[in-house]
Each structure stands twice: as C-alpha cells, then as structure tokens.
C-alpha cells in the first residue's frame, strides 16, 4: 500500500496525536498489539498486511509510525524503500543538509524521518528495511 509522508505530521490521513482507536479505524485492517519493551506505557500496533507499526505515547496517542515491506512510504512521490540506502540518504540530504547518517541508518530531525538499513555498511546500494516517521520532540 502506498503512503504519502507528511513531514513531522505523519502520513496522509494518519496524523501524530491521534488516539489508538482512531488510527486502528483508519488503517482498516487487522492488527496485533504488543509492548516493544516491558517498560512501555502503551502497546504499539502492528498492521502486518500493511507493513505498518503504530507507536503510541504513554497516553495512547500516535507519536511515531514505522513502515516496512509491503508498505510503500513515499516522500514527495519518491518511495524511500524502493531505492538504495545511499540514494535515499542523498535524496533526504537535499531536503535536510543536517541529516545525521550512521552506518546502518540516517535521521532527519527537521523532517521527522529516519531510515533503518542494517546492510548498508557492507552494501550502500542495499535498500533500507524500514522508514520511521516521528513527531517533533520524539528523540528528546
């Protein structure tokens, strides 16, 4: 499924700050809830058929969205999982020159987007495995 990224806001139609019930209704597909860590105050939802993880804050409001295959997360029409990590970093860096690149990922605080690419250190042309979208202050 194609999802258009709205930097620092979420996805087209699924926005940070929505409560879990609203996110679930908008996703319209089955999900599994689980706590990523024992300390998590609120479980996240995994929509397997869509390739989407919805992460909530302690009050049950959406604060981050992680997208992986089969999702197609698009920023300005470009599929961030459909290109090599090096090309995705170059594309994001054109939008945010302060992008923080690491061996296995990249983070743009200005756009609220990060890439996870565990194989990039060995093969920079390998595609990222997931894209994380987050609200302002998520990494504070």
C-alpha positions as CSV (number, residue, x, y, z in Angstrom):
1,X,0.0,0.0,0.0
2,X,1.3,3.5,-0.9
3,X,1.5,6.0,1.9
4,X,2.4,9.6,1.4
5,X,4.7,11.0,4.1
6,X,3.8,14.4,5.6
7,X,7.0,15.5,7.4
8,X,6.6,15.9,11.2
9,X,2.8,15.2,10.9
10,X,2.6,11.5,9.9
11,X,1.0,10.1,6.8
12,X,-1.6,11.5,4.6
13,X,-4.7,10.9,6.8
14,X,-3.0,9.3,9.8
15,X,-1.5,12.1,11.9
16,X,0.5,12.2,15.1
17,X,-1.6,12.9,18.1
18,X,-4.5,10.7,17.0
19,X,-5.6,8.2,19.6
20,X,-5.1,4.4,19.0
21,X,-8.8,3.8,18.4
22,X,-8.8,6.4,15.5
23,X,-5.6,5.0,14.0
24,X,-7.0,1.5,14.0
25,X,-10.2,2.6,12.4
26,X,-8.3,4.5,9.7
27,X,-6.0,1.6,9.0
28,X,-9.0,-0.7,8.4
29,X,-7.0,-3.9,8.7
30,X,-6.3,-6.4,11.4
31,X,-3.6,-5.6,13.9
32,X,-1.7,-7.1,16.7
33,X,-0.9,-5.1,19.8
34,X,2.3,-5.7,21.8
35,X,4.8,-3.9,24.0
36,X,8.2,-3.4,22.4
37,X,9.7,-3.2,25.9
38,X,8.4,-4.2,29.3
39,X,8.6,-0.6,30.4
40,X,6.4,0.7,27.6
41,X,3.4,2.5,29.0
42,X,1.2,1.7,26.0
43,X,1.4,-1.1,23.4
44,X,2.1,-0.4,19.8
45,X,0.0,-1.9,17.0
46,X,1.4,-3.9,14.1
47,X,-0.7,-4.0,10.9
48,X,1.1,-6.9,9.2
49,X,-0.8,-6.8,5.9
50,X,0.1,-3.1,5.5
51,X,3.6,-3.3,6.8
52,X,2.9,-0.6,9.4
53,X,3.8,-0.2,13.1
54,X,1.9,2.5,15.0
55,X,3.8,3.6,18.1
56,X,1.9,5.5,20.8
57,X,3.0,7.6,23.7
58,X,2.0,6.8,27.3
59,X,-1.4,8.3,26.9
60,X,-2.2,6.2,23.8
61,X,-1.7,8.9,21.2
62,X,0.3,8.3,18.0
63,X,3.9,9.5,18.2
64,X,5.7,7.5,15.5
65,X,4.9,5.3,12.5
66,X,7.3,2.7,11.2
67,X,6.8,1.3,7.6
68,X,8.4,-1.8,6.1
69,X,7.5,-4.1,3.2
70,X,4.9,-4.3,1.8
71,X,4.3,-0.6,2.6
72,X,5.5,1.9,0.1
73,X,6.3,5.1,2.1
74,X,6.6,8.0,-0.4
75,X,8.1,11.4,0.3
76,X,7.2,13.9,-2.5
77,X,6.3,10.9,-4.6
78,X,9.6,9.0,-4.1
79,X,9.4,5.6,-2.5
80,X,12.1,5.6,0.3
81,X,12.2,1.8,0.4
82,X,12.4,1.5,-3.3
83,X,15.9,2.8,-3.7
84,X,19.4,2.0,-2.3
85,X,20.3,3.4,1.0
86,X,22.9,5.7,-0.5
87,X,20.4,7.2,-2.9
88,X,17.8,7.6,-0.2
89,X,20.3,9.4,2.0
90,X,21.3,11.7,-0.9
91,X,17.6,12.4,-1.5
92,X,16.9,13.2,2.1
93,X,20.1,15.3,2.5
94,X,18.9,17.5,-0.3
95,X,15.9,18.3,1.9
96,X,17.8,18.4,5.2
97,X,21.5,19.1,5.0
98,X,21.9,18.4,8.7
99,X,20.8,14.7,8.2
100,X,22.6,12.5,10.6
101,X,24.0,9.5,8.8
102,X,25.2,6.4,10.5
103,X,26.5,3.0,9.3
104,X,23.0,1.4,9.5
105,X,20.7,4.4,9.2
106,X,20.0,8.1,8.9
107,X,17.9,10.5,10.9
108,X,16.4,13.8,9.9
109,X,15.1,15.7,12.9
110,X,14.0,18.5,10.6
111,X,11.6,16.2,8.7
112,X,10.8,13.6,11.3
113,X,12.1,10.8,9.2
114,X,14.7,8.0,9.9
115,X,15.9,5.1,7.8
116,X,17.0,1.7,9.1
117,X,19.4,-0.1,6.8
118,X,21.3,-2.9,8.6
119,X,23.1,-4.0,5.5
120,X,24.2,-0.5,4.3
121,X,27.7,-0.8,5.9
122,X,28.5,-3.7,3.6
123,X,26.4,-2.6,0.6
124,X,25.4,1.1,0.4
125,X,23.1,0.2,-2.5
126,X,21.0,-2.1,-0.3
127,X,17.6,-0.7,0.4
128,X,16.6,0.5,3.8
129,X,14.4,-2.1,5.6
130,X,12.2,0.4,7.3
131,X,11.3,4.1,7.5
132,X,10.3,5.6,10.8
133,X,8.2,8.8,10.9
134,X,8.1,10.7,14.1
135,X,6.6,13.8,15.7
136,X,8.7,16.8,16.8
137,X,10.4,16.0,20.1
138,X,10.4,12.2,19.7
139,X,14.1,11.9,20.2
140,X,14.2,14.5,23.1
